[in-house]
Each structure stands twice: as structure tokens, then as C-alpha cells.
Amino acid sequence: MTATPLSSSQGAGRAGDKIFSGAALAAGCLILAVLFGVALFLVVQAIPALTAPAAEIQGGEGFFAYIWPIVIGTLIAAVIALVIATPVAIGVALFISHFAPRGLASGLGYIVDLLAAIPSVVYGAWGAAFLAKEISPAYNWLAENMGWLPIFQGPASATGKTILTAGIVLSVMVLPIITSLSREIFLQTPKLHEEAALALGATRWEMIKMSVLPFARPGIISAVMLGLGRALGETMAVALVLSSGALTASLITSGNQTIAAEIALNFPEASGLKVSTLIAAGLVLFVITLGVNMFARWIITRHKEFSGAN
Amino acid sequence: MSSTLTPVRSKRSALTKGQLPAFAPYVVLALALIVGAAILALVGFNAFGWGIVSAILFAAGLVGWSAVVEGSRKAKDKLATCLVVGSFLIALLPLISVIWTVLVNGVPGLIAPGFLTSSMNGVTGVYDNRAVEDGAPVVGGIYHALLGTIQITLVATVISVPVGLLTAIYLVEYGNDGRLARAITFFVDVMTGIPSIVAGLFAAAFFFAVVGPGTKTGAVAAVALSVLMIPVVVRSSEEMLKIVPNELREAAYALGVRKWRTILKVVIPTAISGIASGVTLAIARVIGETAPILVTAGFATSINNNVFGGWIASLPTFIYTQILNPTSPANPDPSSQRAWGAALVLIILVMVLNLGARLIARIFAPKSGR
């Protein structure tokens, strides 16, 4: 580009190359270091809580007695979210990939993505101010008519601020994640499989059942797992919506708590051993979500190797 | 109904025999709406219930009619179509409801005088009680929170963009799909799944260990947000760098240009629109994060221009504290008005960033060859 002599440009160029590739490598390694650091610093700060005498931990019965109910609460909320979100998300993804008119499809996909753009604190505020109020009559009905089921045992919460409401809000938040990933997978279905099914006289639904869904099954599973990871770690929806308490089987009374919400509600005012306890709780959450996410990613990578057929 | 159908049937060829007429869905929809309204009139009318009942009636009617005329396979197809379209409509409900709720509750807060230009410094429960009891205007605003959000997000962007972009360059240009590159890709994907509160705890734990216990500043929050932002930047930049045609790189090499100059002068300028839109989307993602800021920056009610010292406010934590701990516990209404106003501002910010990203990508997009 410039008319400098070859030898001098080579020297500068080589140094530039080294510096640049070194910087790129360093940035890549920094990311690995950060992830390692997340684990390391959480462990270091959590050790006091794990080694402290049982009586000094909140509740007075040791760390595991403290963490156990909120782990279960976290799982309950996440499972509710997935049970609601998964069928709807798959339906929406199918609608965008195979049912909607071509011209509309990307616009409709964008509308669903807007759901992901709304900040979690706004969902929390919406859940607390609108959804909880609107849904509490339904809880009364459930308590009266389905009360024989342990999960719908009355008396229903008068405010509607229950783990079920939190789960519904969570389901709205994980819906766009599951939708966008499943949509990608559905669009990757080999066109020849689809056309072969249609040419044999299959209706659209039979074509989807025969060619799209079997092809997409691993993708759907990993999308659901990623949604699970998000639902487990989501904080604000639960912190604002749920009026927390001890672990209870009933989903329509106030009670239960999740790890993330427990941290958010208590960390700002915490000090000393309490900080350490909450960081240890965060470590537990980190390990759970890391496991779920790694499993999901592993399914995706394994699937990638086998989907070379198209 | 049969009287209206007879003339249509007679006109049909053998090919279209045994199919529902093209207007069938509209007829069923009209009937479903009428019957739905009638049923709802008996139990007390509301628009939401009317929609649900009509949708169920529509699906049942169409599938039933199809089963009689077309047979069970076509009926199943109709049922699947109804369910798929229905699930899309269900997914729209919360979106519409959230936006409507925020608009209705947020506009009064937003148009209150001084909402965007004053902080909460000195605003106590006394003012809120007076606002409710004597009808005085609601004072206090989000200026400090808006400023804090911009500061924290800016610092997070300054940290994340170089790291994320360089990592993407490493993966695409230098990694050669080796073991390290694959490990980075895998862990970047895993990082996308880190719960935001854990990212906040990490930053807090890091600064507690390095600087001293109880360190809560804007910079800590920015580090927490970077942990969330870096993987998003890496993923989007990587995709964009990958679609830069190899011919461009080879042409540059053939002219004797060094690799680093090729990347800086050829590859990045070609991909810059996509990278810019990816960064904008990443900002939009972290600007609404509440939990990490909550555990790293504390709550402030006054303006703090120093990211490296003292507690700092942000829009999401402002919303959170105004809802959970109203300024005047006796009269939470002014607080909730401010919270919804702030929520509206936050949503507008996020939407503008999202639309901006789409616009950048669309206007400057390189031809992808499809």
C-alpha cells in the first residue's frame, strides 16, 4: 500500500502480525480465564459458609439445610415454566417456519424476539401488578375444585403472588429462547425430506410429523435445556412476583423461594457470614446451570456431527 | 347451512370433491364468534373470555366439519394448524399485555414535570404523602438512574467490545478450528447461559477479594455486565466475520498485505455493519439487567458521576427498589408511578436499540450471495 522499502515494512509488519495475533489469542484465553475465575472466586468467597459451624448459618441447621428448600423451589419454578413454555414455543416455531406466509415469517419472528428484549424487571413488575391480580380468582377456583391434589391445596393466596404465578412469568421469559432455537432447527430440515413426504400425499401435519420433528428432536431437547438454564437463573421475575416462605407442596399458596431471588432480596443488606452464605448459594446455582447448559451444548455439538446428511 | 352449500357443490369438479369449500374457515369463524358471544352473555361478558371461547369453538367446529367431509387425516391436519396458530396467538398475549400495562401505568409518570431531569436526592416519604393527601405534584425523577445506567453500560461496552471482537478474530482468523478454538467456542456458549445474578456475584466476589469487602461501585457492575455481554459480542462478531468472502482475504494476501493489515483493513470493514448491530443488540441485552447491578452497585438516590467510587443508581434497580421499598411505605402510589415511568423509559431504550441494530444491519449489510 505504501512505497516503503520491503525490508523495513517486513520488520514492522512482522511485529504487527505478532502483536495482533497475540492480542487475539490473549482475548480468547481471557474468556476461559474469566469462566474459571467465576468458579474460583465463588468458591473462595463461599468457603467460610461451607466450613462455618451449623448454628451460625441462617436457620441454624447448617448450609445444606438452608440451601435444600430453595434448590427445590428453584426446580419447581423452572419446571412450571418449561411445562407451559415448551408446547407453546414449539407451536410458535412451527408457525413461523412452516405455517406462516413466507413474506410474513421474518416479521413474525421479530415480534417473538421482542418478548426476549423486554427487561426482566419489567416482567417482574407486570407479574406482580397485573398477572397476580388477574389470576387469583383462578387460584380460588382451583383450590375449591381441585384442592384434593396436593399441588392445588388451599387456601389460595389472596394476592396471587405464588410460585405458580412466578412460573407463568418465567415461562413467558423462556418462550422466545426455545422458540428461536427450535425455529432455526426446523428451518434446517432437509427440503428433500419435506418434499418427498408431500409428494407421497402427506398432509402438512403428516409431513411435519414424519420429516421435521424427527430431524429436530435433539435440537428441541437442547433448546428446552437452554430454556431451563435461563429459568433456573432468572431472578427478578421471582423476586418481585413471589411472596416467599418455607417450602410447600401447594403451588397456589404463598411460600417457596428460589436461589436467585433469595440472593437478590438479601445480598444488598447482607454482611459477614451472610454474604458468604449467599455466594455459596450462587455457587450452587452456577453449578446447576453450568451442568444443564453443558449438557444442552453437548447435544447440539453431537447433533451437528450427525446432521451432515443434507 | 346445507342450502347455501348445495350450489357450490354442484359446480365442483371431481378433483375438489370431498374438500371443504374455500370460505369454510370464515363461516366457522363467524358462527364461533356469534355462539361465543351468546355463551359469554349468559355468564357475564368480557372480551378476553370471548376470544378464548370463540377460538375453542372455531377449532372444534372446523375440525369437526372437516372430519365429516374430508376424513380423519385432513381433520388432524386442520387440528394441528389450529393448535399451531393458536400457540402463536397465545404467545402474543403476554407481549401485548406487558406493553399495554407499561404504557397505561407509565405515561402518567413519564409526563410528570421534572421526571427526566431530577434525581431522588432529598425526596422523602413526606413529599409522597403530601402528593397523595393534598394532591401536590409527584416530585422526584430518574435522572440519576438514567445517568448511572448510561455510565455502567458504557464502561461495560468499553470492556466487552475489544475482548469480544478480538476473540472472534482469533476464532475465525487464527484458530484454525484447533483444540483451543473449540474450547473457547464451547465455553463462550456456556457463558451465554450463566445466570445474570451469578455474574453479579462473581464481580462482587472478585472485587471483595481484590479491593476489600463491601466494594460496590459502578465499575464492579460494569465488570458483571461484561461477563454477560462478551459472549453475545463474540457470537455475533464471529458469525459476521465468517461470512466475509475468502476471495477478499486471498486478494489482499496476493498483493503482499500482512495478515493483521488484511484483517484490519479488509475483513473488519466488510463485516462492520453486522458487528455494529451485534454490539447494539448486546447493549440492549445488558441495559435491562437488574440482578447483577443489584448485588454490585447498591442503591443511590442522588447523582453519582464517578463510576469508580460510591454507590450508583440504574434504571432497573430504580424500578426494583421503588416497587419493593416505596419511598413512603404508607402511600406507595407515587413510588409505583415513578417505577412504571422508569419501566417505560427502559422499554423505549431497549426497543430503540433493537430497532437501531436491525436498521444498521439492513442498511449496511454486505451482499450475502443468496
Interface residues (C-beta under 8 A of the other chain):
Chain A: M1 G13 R14 G16 D17 I19 F20 S21 A23 A24 L25 A26 A27 G28 C29 L30 I31 L32 V34 L35 G37 V38 F41 L42 V44 Q45 P87 V88 A89 I90 G91 V92 L94 F95 I96 F99 A100 L108 Y110 I111 V112 D113 L114 L115 A117 I118 P119 S120 V121 V122 Y123 G124 A125 W126 A128 A129 F130 L131 V172 L175 T179 T203 R204 W205 E206 I208 L226 G229 R230 L232 G233 E234 T235 M236 A239 L240 A260 I263 A264 F267 P268 S271 V275 L278 I279 G282 L285 F286 T289 L290 V292 N293 M294 A296 R297 T301
Chain B: R73 K74 K76 D77 L79 A80 T81 L83 V84 V85 G86 S87 F88 I90 A91 L92 P94 L95 S97 V98 T101 V102 N105 P162 V163 G164 L165 L166 T167 I169 Y170 L171 E173 Y174 G175 L180 A181 A183 I184 F186 F187 V188 D189 V190 M191 T192 G193 I194 P195 S196 I197 V198 A199 L201 F202 A204 A205 F206 F208 A209 P213 G214 V227 I230 P231 V234 V257 R258 K259 W260 R261 I263 L264 A284 I287 G288 E289 T290 A291 L294 V295 G298 F299 P316 I319 Y320 I323 L324 S336 A339 W340 A343 L346 I347 V350 M351 N354 R358
